[in-house]
């Protein structure tokens, strides 16, 4: 009995020592990676509360820019010079990081109606003559996507090059039940899952997901924005429960930029290199200028994040933000507060209730911080607001897949699009005003326990 007790004591102390050594290793790793003090504190607190589990979670979720031999290579962006010569601090910052100049597009359409977006998307499939490339985070198997799959299958049988890239976590059900894609594959289309969970696990960082939405037709026109492929986002019939989101169509020079991004992601998933066969950028003229900005582990820096800060600090009249998840870091929220003190009209439009309970609680503290300095926080009363857009003065608008949270800005593979066009600015402003007309100004009085709980959630904000 005493011998068994002695062994248990040795085992217990051994586990404590191993745990402490792992915590020290993790701390050294965070310091080596130059993590922010907030992130370090958040992880250390979790290791105190749930020591062994949190250490395991750190090795799964704690990585950001990947450095091992299974990493996705950095995107090699081609530097290009275009006719866009307006004074634009956003463009200058992005160019300094090797992002291509804003490029001409002969056609740009903004879709904020889910049915119109669906019709435009299906028409583009029908009109495609050579190739269709699709990259999405969510691809559900429902009535909407059955129609999309049928249309793609038909095109594949007609000899078109069809390639579909789907995130394995964002579309977990389709990944687990892949037989639903067999008809499309049997017709000649190629389907790949980004970082498949059960294949080559050393390649897979569960925390780093491909959140990009890129839909390319014949290498000459592109859909992008926040809409995934499911009935929640778009469909043939009107549905009041459908999420509020944006899809945009760009036709022109930006097609090559989106292609480069898709080709990079496709190569990582399939080891197949793609070559651009569309019209080269210098042969296109147009009045809408677009700057395509990838972000994530395949970028060597945080160009998008710095461009956002630059745009906020340079704004003179307004900064109107639409985002479903508002969990900014201290630099972003301080920049918005300073903008307000400068007299800039700062507005935040976000869903009254997010689709994640934890996000609801965590975001509240940041929203109240804005309210305390007089920034208008509007809670949208309609269906889930999933759109992402930021309007800067009359200069331009940022659209795409990027939320204002740590995950989108620093972890996921994302793509943002800066659009410089007077017409697009007016269209986005009109859409935002429509959202505001169906929103409630947040001025909820809360009791001390709730305030303490909300502020406490700021500690875990870097992990969301």
N, C-alpha and C positions, 0 to 999 in steps of 0.2 A: 504493500500500500504506500509506504513512504517512498519507495523507489519510483512508483508511478507518479506520485505527487511531485517528486523532484524533477522527473522528466517533463511534466506539464509546466512547471515553473521555468525550466530552461527553455522550453518551446515558447512560452509566453514572452519571456525576456528577449528571446531571439527575434520574435516577430516585431517587438517594439524597436529593437535596434535596426532591423531591416527597414522598418517604416521610417525611422528617423533618417537613415542614410538615403532613402529614396527622396524624402522631402528636401534634404540638402542638395541632392543631385538636381531635382527639379528647380530649386531656387537658383543654383548655379546656371542651369540651362536658361532660365528666364533672364538672368542678368546678362548672360552672354548674348542672348537675342535682343537685348535692349528693350525689354517690355516696359510699358508705361507703369508708373507706380500704382495706378488704379487696378490694372490687370494683375500685377503681382500681389497686391493686397487681397483681391478677390479670390485668387487661387489659394493663397496661404490660409485665408479664413475657411475656405471649403475643406482644406486638408486638416484643419483643426477639428471641424465639426464632423466630417466623414473621412477620416484619414486614408484608408486603403482604397476605398471606392473613388475618391477624388483624384488620387494619384493615377489610377487606371484611366479615369476620364481625361486627365491632362495629356497622357500619351496618345489618346484617341483624338481629343478635340483641341489640344493646346498648340498644335502646329499651324503655321500660317504660310509664310513663303517657304516652299518645299526645296530641300537641298539634297535629298537622297537620289540614288541612281534610277529610281522609278518615277522621278518627277516629270511633269509636263514641261517641255522646253519653253523658254521665254518666247513670246511672240515677236517676230522680227518685223517691225513696222517699216514700211518704205516711206522715206521722206519725199514729199511732193510739194510743188509750189503751184498755187492757183491764183485766180484773179481776185480773191477776197483780200482787200487791202484796207478795210475799215479799222480804225483804232479799237482794239479789242483785247483787254488784259487776259481774258480767258484763253484766247487763241495763242497769245504769246507764251503763257505758262505751259500750255500743252505742247507747243512746238519745241520748247526747251527740253522736253522729255522725249522728243522723237516722235510724238504723235503727228500724223499728217495734217497739213493745213486744212481748213474748211474747204470742202469740195463742192462743185456745182451740181445741181440736180435740176433737170428740166421739169420734173413733176413731183409734188409732195402733197399727200392727202392725209388728213387727220381723222381718225374714226373713234368717236366716243360712244357711238351706238353699237351695241353688240350684234344686232341683226345686220346692219350695214357692213360691219367688219366681216361677218361670216360670208355675206354675199360677195364682197370684194375678194376675200380669200379663195372661195370656191371658184370664182370666175378666173382667178389667176392660175389655179390648177388646170382648169379647162383650156385656157389659152396658151399654156406652156407648150413649147415645141421641142426643146432639147433636154432640159434638166430641171429638177426640183430638189433643193437642199433644205432640210428642216432640222432645226435644233430647238429643243424646248425642255423646260424643267418638268412640267406636269403634262402628261399625255394619258388621259383617262379613257376607258373603253365605255362610251355611252352613245346616245343617239347622235350627238354632234360628230364625234370622232368616227363613228361607223360610216357616216357619209363621207368624211374626209378620207378614210382608209379605202373606201370603195372607189372614190375618184382617183386616188393615187395608184391603186391596183390597176385600174383601167389604163392609166397613162404608162405604167410600167410594162403592161402587155403590148402597148403600142411602140415600145422601144425607147422610151425616155429614160434618162439616167435619174434614178430616184435614190436619195440617201437621207436616212432619218436617224438623228442622234438624240437620244433620250437619257435624261439623268435617272440613274437606277434607284435613288432614294426618293426623288420627287415623284417618280412614277413607279413606286414599289409594286403595286398590284399588277401592272402590265409587265414588269420585270419578272415577277414570280410566275405569271401565267402567260408566258410568251407565245403560246400556241395561237393567241388572238391575232398575232401578226403574221402567221404562217401564209395566209393567202397573199398578202403583200409581198412577202419574201419569195414565195413560189413564182410570182409573176416577174421576178428579176430585180426587185428593189433590194437595197442593202439597209439593214437596221443594226445599229450599234447602241449599247448602253454605256454611258459615261461612268467610269469607275465601278464596274459590276462588283457586287458585294461578295459573291462566292467564287470569283475567278481571280487568281493572282492577288491574294489578300495583302501582300506587301506593297502593292501599288496603290492600295485604297486608303485614303484618309477620309473617313466618314464625314468629318467636319467640313471638308472642302468640296462643295457641290457646284455643278454647272447650272447656274441660274439664268443663263442667257436665253433670249428668245430671238431667233434669227430664221427667217423664212425667205429663201432666195429662189427666184424664178428666171430661168434662162440667163443667169448672171447679168441681168440688166435691171431688174426691179426687186425690191426687198421690202418685206414687212418686218417690223420690230416693235418694241414697246413693252407693255406689261402683261399682255394676254398670253396665257398658256393655251393648250388645246384640250378643252373639255366644255361641257355644257354650262359650267359655272361662269365661263368667260364669253362665249359667243355661241350663236345658234340660229336656226332658220326662223324660229318664232320668237316673238317678244315674251320675255319672262321677267317679271318684276323682282323675283328673287335672285336674278343673275347679278354677279358682282359688277360694280362700276369700275371700268378700266379703259385703257387707251391702246389702240393699235395704230401705227402710222405706216404709210406706203411711201417709199422713196424710189424714184426712178432716175438714174443718172450715174454720176461719178462715184457716189458712195457705195454702189453695188460691189465694186472691186474691194473696198475696205472691209465690208461685211463678209465678203468671200474669204479674204485672208484670215479673218477671225474664225469662220466656220472651218476652213481647211486645217487650221492649226488644231482645233478641238477634234476634228475628224481623224487626223493623223494619230493623235494620242490614243484614241479609242480603237482604231482599226489598223494602224501602220500603213495606211494607203495615202499616198501623196496625190493631191488634186492640183490641177493647173487651171488658171483663169482663162476662159475663152470668150469673154464678153468684150464690149467696147472699152478701149483704154480711156482713162480719165481725161487726158488732154484733148480728146476729140469730142467732148461734151460741153455745151454751154447751158446755163440756166440761171434763174434768179434766186433760187433757194440754196443757201450754203449750209452744209452739214459737216460736223466734225464727229467722227466715230471714235469713242474712247473706251477701250477695254480696261478692266481692272481685275485684280485677283492674283493668285499664286503664280500665274504665268507672266506677270509683269514684274520687272526688277525694282519697281518703285511704286509710289502711291500718287501717280499723276492726277487721277480723278479727284482724289481727296484734296490735294493742294489747289486744283482748279476751282473746286467748290468754295474753299476758304477765300481764294482770290476774288471770286465772283461776289461773295457776300461782302467782303471788305470794300470792294469797288462800287457797289450799288449806290446809287444816288437818290432814287425815287421809290423803288419798291422791290420786295422779295416776297413772292407768293409761293408757298410750298404746299404741295399735295403729296401725302405719303401715308401708307397704311400702318407703318411701324416707325414711330418717332422715338428712338432711343439714342440720341447723339452723344458724342464724347464731349469733354469739357471745352475743347477748342472750338467746336462747331457752335455750341450753345452760347459761348462767350462772344463769338463773332456776331451772332444774331442779336444779342443784347446790345452790343456796341452799335450795330446798324440802327437799332431802334433809337438809341440815344443821339444818333446823328440826324434823326428826323426821317429815316427811311420807313416807308409803310411796309411793315413785316406782318404777314398773315400765315397761319398754319391751318390747313384743312386736313382733317384726319377722321377716321370712322368713329362714330359714337361708341360702338362696341367693336373691338378687334375680334378676329377669329381665334385668338390665343388668349386665354385667361391670364397667363403669366405676363404677357406683353401689356395687357390692360393695366395691371398693377404697376409694372415697372415704368411705363411711359408717363404715368400721372405726375410724378415728381418733376420731371423735365418740363411738362406742359405748364405746371403751376409756376415754375421758375420764369417762364416766358410771360405768363399772365401778370406776375408781380411787377414787371417793368412796363406793362401796358400793351404787350403784344397780343393781337387778337388770335385766339385759339377757337376755331370753329369745328364743331362736332357734326359730321354728316349724318343725317337721319335716315337715309335710304338704305339700300342693300350694302353689303360689305364693300367699302371703298378700297380697291386694290391698286389703283393707278398711282404712278410716280411721275411727278412733274414739278419743276421749279422755274418760275418766271423771274427774270432779272431785268428790271427797268423795262425799256423797250428794245433792249439789245438782242435778247434771244431767250430760248427756253431749253431746259434740259429734260429730255424724255428718256425712257428706257426701262431697265429691269432693276435699277438700284434703289433700295430703300435707305432711309436715313437711320441706319443702325450699324453696329459694329460688324455684324455678319456680312452685310452687303458691301460695306466700305472697305473691309480688310480681309475677309475670309473667302467668300464665294467667288467663282468665276462670273463676272458680270460684264455688261456692256451698257454704256450711257451714250446718248446722242445729243449733242448741242446743235440746235437748229437756229440759224440766223436768218430771219425772214419777217418782214413787217406783217404779212398776211398770217403767218403761223402764230406770231405773237398775239394778234387780234383774235384768232380762233381759240387759242388756249385761254386767253383772258375771258372770252365769252363763255367758254365751258366752265372755267373756275367760278365765274359769277353765278352760273346756274347751280353749281354745287353749294355756293354760299347761301343762295336763296332757299335751300332745303337743309340748312344747318342751324345749329343752336350755339350761341356763344357760351363757352364754358366759364361759369362763374360759381361753381359749386363750393359751398362752405363745408369744410371737413373738420372732424374732431381730432384731437391730439394723437390718439392711438393710430388712426388711419394715416396721418401725416408721418408718424414715425415709421410705420410699416412701409409706406411708399419710399421714403428716403433710404430705408435699409435696403430696399431692392436695387438701389443704385450700385450697390457693391457687386451684384451679379450681372449688372447691365453689360459689361464687356464680354460676357460669355454668351449673350443672346444673339 
